[in-house]
Amino acid sequence: MRELGDEILAKCLKKEIPKNSLLEDLEILDSFFEIVKSQNWVKTEKVLRLKEQYRQIREKVNEISKKKEEIFENLGNPQNHFFNRSKIRQEKILEILRQKEKVQIWEIQHLFPHVSKRTLRRDFAKLVKEGKVKRIGDKSRTYYSVNC
């Protein structure tokens, strides 16, 4: 029982907790606590105190696991603002291009002062690749317009 408890604590100290293995070990340890308690091998209050401490560990493991799952769910969620910013920005760029005949990146950068020129170039490159926008000219004379 002591060895299993030590293994559980060692797993908890690792950076990445193998949830299933750890929860299985905690269940086994819980069974040991029940046997020890029913056989009166150790004072009941000591067993209950240990059992409570390991229950808290189990709760923390489940809490961490849920947070981890939420993070990974949000990473793949198309509604996630972090991954949707470029899409929203590209839609705004298309709106501007529909209003104007043609624009250069520096004009768009004035509308998105917090966005770098490089990021805007990537946005335009994606729009060009998707066939929504066409690129006219090169270097400092590059303009973009809506692809009709």
C-alpha positions, 0 to 999 in steps of 0.5 A: 500500500505504501509503495502504491501511494509513493508511485501515485505521488511520484506520478503527480509530481511529473509534469504530464499526468497519465490520467487513466493510470493514475486514476486506476492506481487511486481506485486500487489504493482506495480498495486497500483503504477499505480492507485496512479499515475493515480489518482494523489493521490501522486506526480508523481515523488514520485510514479516513484521513489518508483516504481523504487526502487521496480523494483530494488528489483524485479530484485535482487530477480530474479537475486538471484533466477537464481543464486540459480537455476544455483547452483542446476543445477550444483549440479546435472550436471554429468559434474560438476568437483566437483562431478566428481573428484572421478570418474576421480580418480577411472578411473586413478586408474583402468588405473594404475591397468591395467598396474601393476599386483597389488597395495597397497593404499600407492602406489596410494597415492604417485600418488595422494598426495592431496588425503587422504588414507581414500578417496582412500580406499573409491574409492577402496571400490567403485571399488570393489563393482562395480566388477571392482577391487578385494581385496586381503589380509587384514590390512597392507597386502591388495593389489588390482588388476583388476578383470578379 
